[in-house]
Amino acid sequence: MQDTIYTIPVTEAYETPCECPLCALEARFENDRVNYYLGPSLMEPENRIDTNDNGFCGKHFKMMYKTQTNRLGLGLILDTYMTEQINRLRKIAGEKPKEQEGAKKSLFGGLKGKGKDSQRAAQGMRDYWEKHSEKCCICRDLEKTMDRYIDVIFHLYFSNKEFRERFDGGQGYCMRHFDILCDRAGSMLSSGRQDAFLSALVAQQLDNLSRIQDEVNWFTKKFDYRNAQEPWKNSRDALPRGMRKMTGDREIGEN
């Protein structure tokens, strides 16, 4: 496969043992996109149109804010995004965009006494925002890229012995990504390859879920005075690792 823009991150993710290589791929891509939108993207007019149109989800706005690297850039993004969305909401509510108004006027002041009009305005704004809130530039980019990464995983699994050995010898996946791998295998692999892949994946996942559960169990037993002098083994961070394994939430356990 010559598509190295995708193969390199995948092979690198599997070189270092971790509880979920797909979580590692997601984290790497999200961080790259956050830096992109706060950097080079600001100078591209078509990208500003895109961010004004689609915006970002709360998670990715928070990631951009937490970088503390380009507060001005984030301010510019938020300013033009809010301007665009407010104008759309005004139009939906039946009020002219702000820049077209000659005098200040309260929307609901203009609708005072018109109960049905105000109800329609509120419902229209709610309907629009319900659909809009599902949009996010980074979530969209991430979904497309993760689909491509999974294509690469399947390709390498059946064409590269070294990669297959790393895959089969790994520590499994969070349950969210385990579900995605199973789903994609069912739709993208032939019957024979699907059986081979899922057989290895399921065995690996169950073994590693049991491994972490044993570590969580030992963590709880360490609170028994009779085990006070016993070693912690690998259980000190078993709680966040176990929760991340079961949910796929990478932020559990982060400061």
SULGIFEN-V594723 format. One record per residue. N is the residue number from 0. RES is the residue in one small letter. PHI is phi as a letter, one per 30 degrees, with the letter a starting at -180 (* if undefined). PSI is psi in whole degrees, 0 to 359 (* if undefined). Layout:
# SULGIFEN-V594723
[[N & RES & PHI & PSI] [N & RES & PHI & PSI]]
This chain:
# SULGIFEN-V594723
[[0 & m & * & 123] [1 & q & c & 354] [2 & d & d & 66] [3 & t & d & 340] [4 & i & d & 336] [5 & y & c & 324] [6 & t & d & 323] [7 & i & d & 310] [8 & p & e & 324] [9 & v & d & 310] [10 & t & d & 323] [11 & e & d & 323] [12 & a & d & 329] [13 & y & c & 355] [14 & e & d & 330] [15 & t & c & 118] [16 & p & e & 135] [17 & c & a & 170] [18 & e & d & 340] [19 & c & a & 102] [20 & p & e & 330] [21 & l & d & 327] [22 & c & d & 320] [23 & a & d & 320] [24 & l & d & 317] [25 & e & d & 313] [26 & a & d & 317] [27 & r & d & 314] [28 & f & d & 316] [29 & e & d & 316] [30 & n & d & 320] [31 & d & d & 318] [32 & r & d & 324] [33 & v & e & 313] [34 & n & d & 326] [35 & y & d & 312] [36 & y & d & 335] [37 & l & d & 355] [38 & g & b & 256] [39 & p & e & 326] [40 & s & d & 330] [41 & l & d & 336] [42 & m & c & 1] [43 & e & c & 111] [44 & p & e & 320] [45 & e & d & 330] [46 & n & d & 324] [47 & r & d & 323] [48 & i & d & 318] [49 & d & d & 313] [50 & t & d & 328] [51 & n & d & 325] [52 & d & d & 317] [53 & n & c & 332] [54 & g & i & 203] [55 & f & b & 152] [56 & c & d & 169] [57 & g & e & 320] [58 & k & e & 314] [59 & h & d & 331] [60 & f & d & 318] [61 & k & d & 318] [62 & m & d & 318] [63 & m & d & 319] [64 & y & d & 321] [65 & k & d & 339] [66 & t & d & 328] [67 & q & h & 24] [68 & t & c & 331] [69 & n & b & 73] [70 & r & d & 324] [71 & l & d & 314] [72 & g & e & 316] [73 & l & d & 322] [74 & g & d & 319] [75 & l & d & 318] [76 & i & d & 312] [77 & l & d & 321] [78 & d & d & 307] [79 & t & d & 329] [80 & y & d & 313] [81 & m & d & 320] [82 & t & e & 313] [83 & e & d & 314] [84 & q & d & 323] [85 & i & d & 318] [86 & n & d & 320] [87 & r & d & 319] [88 & l & d & 322] [89 & r & d & 318] [90 & k & d & 316] [91 & i & d & 322] [92 & a & d & 352] [93 & g & j & 12] [94 & e & c & 145] [95 & k & d & 149] [96 & p & e & 150] [97 & k & e & 319] [98 & e & d & 346] [99 & q & c & 353] [100 & e & d & 132] [101 & g & d & 330] [102 & a & b & 153] [103 & k & d & 136] [104 & k & a & 134] [105 & s & d & 130] [106 & l & e & 305] [107 & f & d & 343] [108 & g & d & 321] [109 & g & d & 337] [110 & l & c & 6] [111 & k & e & 129] [112 & g & i & 357] [113 & k & c & 77] [114 & g & e & 313] [115 & k & d & 323] [116 & d & d & 316] [117 & s & d & 324] [118 & q & d & 317] [119 & r & d & 320] [120 & a & d & 313] [121 & a & d & 317] [122 & q & d & 321] [123 & g & d & 318] [124 & m & d & 319] [125 & r & d & 316] [126 & d & d & 317] [127 & y & d & 314] [128 & w & d & 331] [129 & e & d & 317] [130 & k & d & 318] [131 & h & d & 323] [132 & s & d & 347] [133 & e & d & 350] [134 & k & d & 149] [135 & c & a & 128] [136 & c & e & 318] [137 & i & d & 320] [138 & c & e & 318] [139 & r & d & 312] [140 & d & d & 320] [141 & l & d & 316] [142 & e & d & 315] [143 & k & d & 317] [144 & t & d & 320] [145 & m & d & 324] [146 & d & d & 320] [147 & r & d & 320] [148 & y & d & 320] [149 & i & d & 323] [150 & d & e & 314] [151 & v & d & 318] [152 & i & e & 313] [153 & f & d & 316] [154 & h & d & 310] [155 & l & d & 326] [156 & y & d & 323] [157 & f & c & 1] [158 & s & b & 347] [159 & n & b & 107] [160 & k & e & 317] [161 & e & d & 318] [162 & f & d & 318] [163 & r & d & 320] [164 & e & d & 320] [165 & r & d & 318] [166 & f & d & 308] [167 & d & d & 335] [168 & g & c & 11] [169 & g & d & 184] [170 & q & c & 20] [171 & g & i & 200] [172 & y & b & 161] [173 & c & d & 158] [174 & m & d & 331] [175 & r & d & 314] [176 & h & d & 332] [177 & f & e & 316] [178 & d & d & 318] [179 & i & d & 317] [180 & l & d & 317] [181 & c & d & 317] [182 & d & d & 313] [183 & r & d & 323] [184 & a & d & 321] [185 & g & d & 332] [186 & s & c & 344] [187 & m & c & 343] [188 & l & c & 150] [189 & s & d & 165] [190 & s & e & 315] [191 & g & d & 315] [192 & r & d & 324] [193 & q & d & 315] [194 & d & d & 315] [195 & a & d & 315] [196 & f & d & 311] [197 & l & d & 327] [198 & s & d & 314] [199 & a & d & 319] [200 & l & d & 313] [201 & v & d & 315] [202 & a & d & 316] [203 & q & d & 316] [204 & q & d & 314] [205 & l & d & 319] [206 & d & d & 317] [207 & n & d & 330] [208 & l & d & 318] [209 & s & d & 322] [210 & r & e & 312] [211 & i & d & 322] [212 & q & d & 321] [213 & d & d & 321] [214 & e & d & 321] [215 & v & d & 318] [216 & n & d & 317] [217 & w & d & 325] [218 & f & e & 315] [219 & t & d & 323] [220 & k & d & 338] [221 & k & d & 344] [222 & f & d & 354] [223 & d & d & 127] [224 & y & e & 333] [225 & r & d & 342] [226 & n & c & 10] [227 & a & e & 326] [228 & q & c & 358] [229 & e & d & 151] [230 & p & d & 152] [231 & w & d & 342] [232 & k & h & 233] [233 & n & c & 34] [234 & s & c & 355] [235 & r & e & 320] [236 & d & c & 24] [237 & a & d & 327] [238 & l & d & 304] [239 & p & d & 323] [240 & r & d & 320] [241 & g & d & 318] [242 & m & d & 320] [243 & r & d & 322] [244 & k & d & 319] [245 & m & d & 333] [246 & t & c & 333] [247 & g & i & 9] [248 & d & d & 104] [249 & r & d & 343] [250 & e & d & 348] [251 & i & d & 126] [252 & g & j & 352] [253 & e & d & 148] [254 & n & d & *]]
